């Protein structure tokens, strides 16, 4: 229900947890509090992942003797053999498994189905007490929480009546697209990408989503970018490399044209890339152009917090002080690695 200013509340992690029980009853209630449980990350390559530092910190701060272990593998059976074990409470999955692992689960949430990729498996119990493996996508929750945690109610309301921009057409772009429309109510979303075919595929896939009303516009020329109403929210999803090909150079020109109009009100940018440095070239460009910029570590941390909420069946991982301490740990690791380069 909208409030008296017309603002529709954004879903919360509490509602995410509550909704998870539509897929089955609690696994956590069957586990002794003192038991050491396991979670995993399946993917390749993942040796440089920051996720173990994040999750270990969150588990410790919430008094859980649980672990998060890397499964460096392209073989999904390596995780499938572990999920049924009594001490396993869930898993994360990353490339190259995010699209294909959904077929290994009993069911996917709306987010997982509509984005077309999952990054999380959580476990609920059937009426007979059997484990049910549920796939979901918490990357979109990371995007949502990053924006809602840094925007005022007035900014969130303004965003609903203005276009948004996504730079990049990969998996992170799909998660951002879902979050901007489904969670935040944006009705017009520009996409800038080096390959038209990737945007065409996204438009086709999301046109099949029930209740999808957002207009997705591929902006592929500087002239088009100059004429369009300017965005209020923007999400950068491409790696922090200098554009090398003509397609990459054009994409950069188009995105910067959309974001550089001195006469337009600047909103908020979420720069999803954060490694090897948090202040990427896109981050610094947006900041210099007058945008409020959210670093990608914020979205990364919140997607991990959402995973923990689903695994632990508690909103305790989303506590403000807990998130603040976990964020400090992640930033410390990033700086340490950068110093070693």
N, C-alpha and C positions, 0 to 999 in steps of 0.2 A: 504494500500500500504506500502511495506517495505521501510525503508530508505536506504541510500547508504552503510550502514554497514550490511544490511540484517535483521535489527530488525523490527519486526512487532508490531506496537503500540498496547497496551492493551486498551480495551474499558474503557470509563470514565463514571462517574455518569451523566455527561451531556448527553451522548448517552443513558444511561438507562432512563432518563427522556424523551428524545425525542422519544424513542421507545415506551414508555407507551401510547402515543397518537394514536398509531395504534389500540388501543382497544376502543377508543372513545374520545370525546372532553372534554374540561376542566370542572371539577366541581368547581374548585377554582374561576373561573370568575363569577360564579353565587352566590358567598358568599360575603357579605359585609366584608370589611377588619377588621372592629372592632368587628365582631361577635365572640363570644366564642364558639369554636367548640370542639368536643370530639373525642378522639381515645381510643382504648381499647387493652387489652391483655387478650385473652381467654386461660385458661390452668389450670392444677392442678398437683402438688402443685406449687404455684407461690408466696407465701407470702414473700419469701426471694429474689425475683427478683430485679435486679439492674435497670431494664428497666425504671421504673417510674422516677428515679433520672436522668437518661440520657435524657429521652425525655422532662421532665419538664425543664431541663436546656437548651436544644436546642430550645424549644419553646420560652422560656424567652429571650434568646440571640438573637433570630430572630424577636422579637417584636410581637409574636403571643399570644393571650390570649386563647390558646388551652390547653386542658388537656389530660392526659393519665391515664386511670383508669384500675385497675385490675378486671377481671371477673374470680374469683376463681370457676371454674365449669368444670364438665365433660359433661355437656349438651350443645351441640352446639346451641340449640334454644335460649339460653341466649344471644348469640351474634347476631344470625339471627334476633331477634326482635329489636335490636338496630341499625343495619346497615342502614335500610331505613329511619331512623329519619333525619330530615333536618340538625341537628347540628353534625351529624357523618360524618367524612371525611376519615375514614379507620380504620383498626385494625391490630394488630399483633396476631398470634396464635402460641401456643407452645404445648408441649406434654400434653395430649395424642391426640391432634387434627391435628398435622402437616401433616400426611398422608391422613386422612379422610376428612378434611375440604375442600379440593380442589373440592370435589363433590358438595359442596354448592355454589360454585362460578359460574359465567357465563362463565368464560374462565380462563385458566392458561397460564402464559408466558412460553417461551421455558425453562427457568431455572426451573420453578415449575414442568413442565411435565417431563423433563428428569431426574431431581434429584429424583422425585417421592414424593416430600413433599413441602409444602408451609409454610412460616412463616409470610406472609404479605398479607393483602387484601387492595387494593387501588381502588378508584372509578373513573370511567370515564362515560361520558354520551353518550347514543345512539343518532342517528340522530333525533329521536323523543323526545329527552330530558330525557329519562328514565335512571335511575342509572344502571350501569353495574359494577358488583363486580368481580375484577380481582385478581386472586391468583398468588403470585410469591414467589421466594426464594431469600432473600437478604443475607442469611448466606454465600453463595458462593461469593457474592460481598465483604463481610467482609474479607474473605480469600484473595481475589484478592488485595484489597486495603492495607491489612497488608503487603503483600509481595512487592507490587509496591511502597509503601511509604517508605520502608526500604532497597530496593535493588537499586543498580546502574544500568544504562542501560547495562553495561557490564555483570553484574551478571544475569540480566534477559535474556540476550542473551545466556549466558553459560547454564542457566537452561534448555533451549530448547533442548540441545544436550546431556543432562545427565538424568539419572533416577531420579525420586522423590520417596519419601516414605511417606505412611500414616500409622500411628499406630492407629488401631481401626476400627471397621466395622459398626458403627452405623450411625445415621443421619448426624452427623458432618463430618464423613468420606466420605459420599456420596457428601456432598457439597464441601469438599476439592478436591475430585476427579474431579468433574465438573470444578472447578475453575482452577486446575492445567493444565488440558488438553484444555478446551474450551477457557479460557481466556489467559492462559500463554503459551500454545503451547507445553507442556511436552508430550512426546510420549511414554514413558515407566514409569509405576507407580507401585512400590512395595506396597503390603498391608500386614501388620502383624496384626494378630487378633487371639484371643484365640479360636474362633470357625470357622472352615473351611466352614460350611454351610452358614454363613453370607457373607463370601467373594464370595462363589459360587453364591449366590443370586445377589450380586452386579455385578459380571461379566456377569451374564445372563441378568440383567436389562439394563446395559449400552451397551451390544451388540446390543440391539434393537434401540439405539439412532441413528438417522439419522446423517451421517457424522462423527460418532465416529471412530477414527483410533488408539487411544491409546491402548497399550498393558498393561493389568493389570496382575501382577504376584503375586500370593500368596506365600510369603516366610515363610515357616513353620518349617525349621530346621536350626540349627547353621551352619551345613556344607554347606547348600545352600547359606546362608548369606555370608559366607567367600568367596565363589567362584564368586559371582555376582559383576559386576561393582557397585561402591558405589554411593549412591544418593547425589544430590547437594541441593535439597530442601526437607524438611521434615515437616510433620504436625502431632502433637500429639493430639489425641482426647479422651483419656481415663481419667477417674477421678483419682485424686491424692491419690490413696490408694496403700499400699504395696501389691504386688502380693501374693495371698493366695493359689490358686489352682495350680495344675501342669500345666494346660493350660496357666494360667496367667504368671507363672514363665518362661515357655518356650517362650511366646511372648515377654517378657521383654529381655530375653537372645538374641533372634533373632534380635530385633530392635537395641539393643546395639552393637551387632556384626556388623551390617550394618553401624553403625555410628561411630565406634571406630577405624577404620583402620588408623594407624598413617601415612601411606604413601599417603592417598587420600586427595584431596583438600576439605576442609570443606566449606559448603555453609551456608544456612539460615534455621533455625528451627522456625516454628510457633507453640507454645504450647497453644492449645485452652483452656485448663483448667486454671482457674484463681481464683477459690474460694475453700477453705477458704484462700488460699494464692496465690499470683501471682507467686512467685518463687517456683514452684513445684519441686518434685524430678526429673522429666524428664527435666525440665528447667535447673536445676543445673547440671545434668549429661551432657546435651548437651553443656552447656557453658564450663564446665571443659574439655570436649573433643575437644574444639576449634571451636565450631559452633557459629555463630551470632544468637542470640535468640530474637524472638519477643514475648512479653507476650500476652496471650489470650485476655486481655482487649482491645487490639487494634482492633482485628477482631470483638469483641462484639460491640464496639463503632461504627465501620464503617458499620456493618449491620444495626444498628439503624439509622445512618445518611442516609443510602440508603432508609430506610423506610420513613424518614422525607422528603427526596427529592420527593418521589412519592406522599406522602400525601399533601405536601405544593405546589407541582408543581414548585419548585424552587431549584436551586443548592446552595442557601445561607447557608443551614445547613452544607455543606461541606467546608465552609470557614476555612482556616487554624487556625485562632485565635479562632473561635467558637469551632472547634473540640478540640483544646488544652484545653480550659476552661471546656468543657464537660468531657474530659478525667480526668482532675484534680478532678472534682466532684466525678466521679465514683471511682477513687483510694482512695479518702478520705473516702468514705462510706465503701469500703472494709477494710481499715485499722481500721476504727472505729468498725466494726463488729468483726474483729479479736481480737481487744483489749478487747472486752466484753466477749469473750469465756473463 
